[in-house]
Amino acid sequence: MASKMINCKTCNAEIAASAKICPSCGAKNKKPMYKKWWFIALVAIAVIAIGANLGSNGDDGTQTTSAPGTGSQEQTIKEEKTPIVLIADDLILALKENALNAANTYNGAYVEVTGKLSNIDSAGKYFSISEINNEFSLDTIMCYIKKEHYETVANFTTGQKVTVVGTIRSVGEVLGYSLDVENIK
């Protein structure tokens, strides 16, 4: 039985695919990295990990249930989230008193926050609200907005009261709070 023949990558001489070195030039005949068993295993593990991560991050507030008497038909029911109602002063005070505790309490929390508008990003990606009862506060809550909020935010005036509903995505002692806005009241 004839073995499969390939060309040497160095001298282009015809050699057996199973040859460890080229008889003409002595160059090593290596398998490409993507054909090695450990590379294939690594790719398989990465694909499984990515798939598992995508599957577990799909919590969008919906619940799928089988309706009574419908057999295997599925019905999607939107769960209503109730936000924690706060003023910016409370959030910022919690951060000043103990940043670790504030992070443990509010990171990932669904909140409704009222504060004083302190800054609007010229690119339209965010605006900042600060304490209502502190005229010279440097601490802020960065409110990241969606395109659907652009027109509303474009009509804001610095210093006005703003109420936002959304999820706090990060808490830090230097940069304060970051909030993904779902609704502006």
Sequence and secondary structure as in RCSB ss.txt:
>XXXX:A:sequence
MASKMINCKTCNAEIAASAKICPSCGAKNKKPMYKKWWFIALVAIAVIAIGANLGSNGDDGTQTTSAPGTGSQEQ
TIKEEKTPIVLIADDLILALKENALNAANTYNGAYVEVTGKLSNIDSAGKYFSISEINNEFSLDTIMCYIKKEHY
ETVANFTTGQKVTVVGTIRSVGEVLGYSLDVENIK
>XXXX:A:secstr
    EEE TTT  EEETT SB TTT  B    GGGSHHHHHHHHHHHHHHHHHHHHT  SSEEEEE TTSTT EE
EEE     EEEEHHHHHHHHHH HHHHHHHHTT EEEEEEEEEEE TTSSEEEEE SS TT   EEEEE  GGGH
HHHHT  TT EEEEEEEEEEEETTTEEEEEEEEE 
